[in-house]
C-alpha cells in the first residue's frame, strides 16, 4: 500500500447565503481568501479571521499548514463569517486535536457550528415577510 505523504483536507462553512470552501494542507502558515492574503483585508475582517488562528497557535504552538479559502455568494460580512467557520473546522480536522476543538467551543460556538438562521420568506398578499395588512374600518 502506498501512503500519501501530502495530507489535504477540504471543509466548507456557511453563513446566510455565503458559502466558503477551505483547502488545508501542510505548509508554512500561509492563509489566503479568494487568492488574497488575509492580512490585506479590512482591519475587523482580519481580526475575525485571526481568531481561530490565534487560538490554534496558543494550543498547538507552531502553525504548520497552509489554508486556501474560496468564498462565493452572500455579502461581504457573510463571506468573512463563512470563511472563519471553514477555517476553524479545517484546522480541527487537520490536527485532530480534541483540546483545540474544546477551546473553540469555549471561546465561541459559532466557530465550529454554523448559524442556521435564514431570511424568512415573503408571504403572498403582504408587502414583507412579517408585515400584516391593516383592516380598514369605515
N, C-alpha and C positions, 0 to 999 in steps of 0.2 A: 504494500500500500504506500503510495506517495503522499507525503504530508505537505500541505501548502504552508510555506513559511510566511506568506503575507496574509494577515488577518484583516478582512474588510467586512464591515457591518453597515447595513442600510436601515435607517429608522425614520419614521415620519412623525410629524406633530401637526395639530390643527388648532386654530383659534378663529372663531366665527367662520368666514368664508376662506380665510387664508390657509394654505397648506405648505408645509416645509418638509423637505426630504434631506436628511443628513447622512453623508457617507463618511465613515470614520475608518482610518487605517493607521498603522504605525508610522511615526514620523517625529518631527521636532517641535510640535506645538503650534502649527500654523492653522488659523481658523479663518475661513472665507465664507462670505454670504453673497450669493449671486456674483461670484467671481471678483468680489471686492474684499479686501482685508477688513475685518470687523472694526479695527481701530479707526477707520476713516468714516464711520457712522457718526450721527449726531451724538452729543455727549450722553444724554439719557438713554438712548438706544444702545450705546456702547456699554453703559453700566448694566442694563438688563441682560445683555449677552454675557457679560463678565461674571455675573452672579454664579452660574454653575461652574465656571472655570475656577473661580477663587475658592469655592468650597472643595472642589476636587483637588486643587493644589494644597489646601490645608490637610486633607485626609491622606492623599496619595504621595504628596511631595512633588516629584518631577512629573511634568505633563509630557508624555512620550507618544503623542498621537496627533495626526492632522485631521481636521474636520472640514468638509466642503458641504455647505448648506445651500440648497436651491429653494427659493420661495416663489409662490405664484398665487394669484387671485387675492381678494380682500384688500384692505387698506394697509398703510404703512405700519401702524401700531399692531394690527393683527398679524402681519408678517413677522414682526420682531418677536411677538409672543409665541408664535408657532415655531420660529427658529430656536428660541430659548428652550421650549419644550422638547424639540427634536434633539438639540444639543445635549441636554441633561440625560435624556433617555439613551442616546448613543454612548455617552461616557459610562453610564451604569452597565450597559450591555457589554461594552468593550472590556471594562476592567473586572466585571463580575464581582464587584465589591458590595457586600451587604451593608457595611458600615457607611459607605458613601450614599447608598440608597436611603438609609435611615436618616442621614444628615440632610438630604434633600427634602425628605418628608417633614422633618422637624423645622427646617427653615421656611419652606413654602411648598405646600402640597401641589400647587399648580405647575411645579417643575417637572413632575412625572405623570400627573393625571390631567387630562385635557378638560377644559371648561366646556361642558356640553350645551350651554345655553345658546340658543339661536334666535334670530329675529322672528317675532310672531307674524303669522301670515295675515294678510289683509282679508277682511270679511266682506262678502258681497252685500251691496246696498249701503255700506258705510264708507266714510271717507278715509279712515285709517284702521289699523288693526284693533284698537280699543275704543275708538270714538263711537259714541252712541248717537243715533238720531234723536233729536228732541221732538216731542209731540207738540204740535201747535194747537193751542186751545183758543177758540173764538167765542 
